[in-house]
Amino acid sequence: MTRRERAVLVADELSRIYPDARCLLDFGGVPHRLLLSTILSAQTTDDSVNRVTPLLWRAFPRLEDLASAQPGKVERIIHPLGFFRNKARSIIGAASWLVSRTGGRVPDTMEELLEIPGVGRKTANVVLGTIYGKPALIVDTHVRRLSLRMGFTVSEDPDRIEKDLEKLVPPERRTAFSHQMGFHGRRVCTARSPKCGSCTISSICPKKGLGQERPQPGAGRTPSK
Ligand code: SF4
């Protein structure tokens, strides 16, 4: 079986078990809020972002409010998300860019999105796939890990992984495939203890059994009396 054939089989199975997989960031249908939330989601969970963003939107209801915000006020709100100084600088910079360059409209091309401060390919792909329905391979931590385990790439570099997946996943399936890989990564093929025994793609996964190989927490310790 070729890698491409295996990728299509994986995509078929993930579509079957996660038919409703989608972006988990709450953005209320407001495009710039999705862009800013995705910037905030670096190195943290979507749930954590969803707990913080209602406070952020309440403090800065309009994009213009955020564009002219005092960094310290933004930092205090987003502090629980980590890297709060960099993230505050990024979202204020992104808001300023949008206000001054497009009047608040979120661009619909990769090239233009990448001009926005703090926006990399992952954030751009989230916007393109979720807002504009364009083919988008969103290489987050889950897609990266699962792509390596399933042998779709040998690279750790997200840009390289995106290129490798482009060769394997048809354009019309890319956005859904990204979200479905994310769901599988959260629920089954987790970073620390993949549940290979209950994984329905284990028969075509080169890393099948990975979960059993890993020492369980506490294994090897002398039992306490
Ligand atoms: S078989 Fe194991 S390593 Fe492979 S995708 Fe499933 S959970 Fe992940």
Residues whose N, C-alpha, C, O or C-beta is under 5 A from the ligand:
A	BS01	SF4	R149 V188 C189 P194 K195 C196 C199 I201 S202 C205 K207 K208 G209 L210
